[in-house]
């Protein structure tokens, strides 16, 4: 299959002219914080910042893994900022957030993979913003159940961990991850904290087949996952994995219906959907 060279119309976005966008940029910058919106070149960052929301990226801005799809820099430098949890909480309060999404780079170099830092961030948010809800998008912690338990004991409202792609593509897309390990993490989360819903996401357009997508959805449901995001993979640079195809909005709609038929209760599916895109709406309403 030839690699597509031109973005289709449904992936073209307009840059909003909103004072709120600059306000959020200033809050993040002045707090010395990172967001996955900017570090991962998310196509929705202008929309989200303009709506005074952002997904905080903790544990630094450099990742210990070399996934073929990701724009985040590699090679961690130093220990995480011990004041980062409080800085995130204060920034979220200034932005007026009542639902906060926190993710991280992967830090395989840390003894607990950064689990304690996640827990501290959840605790700081709860102390700073009464009644806040927190969704965490976590790495796999190399399968360490104790690290997962540390995060869950802090009481997030949603535990998110992305499969990202189908099992066959892991060696090229996520070479340092393990498909079964990620499924086990989701299953363990539900076993350890059955009242905390689990969420996962896939990128489409990396070369997966329909049968493989369907099998992955089955695997996620078998793990107990009930919340799902499906979005289009977009190549961050020429050095990253190429796009195999652009998935149409109609196909995303079909996969959304398939996921609902399989028992997912909350599904966001579309070309520009990302793990944390409209996360508060998905958590409360059920679909995006």
Secondary structure, DSSP 8 states (H G I E B T S, - for coil): -----S--GGG-------HHHHHHHHHHHHTT-EEHHHHTT-TTHHHHHHTT--EEEES-SEESS--TT--SEES--S---TTHHHHHHHHHHHTT-SEEEEEE---TTSTTTTHHHHHHHHHHHHHHSTT-EEEEE---GGG-HHHHHHHHHT--SEEE---BS-GGGHHHHSTT--HHHHHHHHHHHHHH-TTSEEEEEEEE-SS--HHHHHHHHHHHHHTT--EEEEEE---SSTTS--------HHHHHHHHHHHHHHT-SEEEESTT--TTTTHHHHHHHSB-
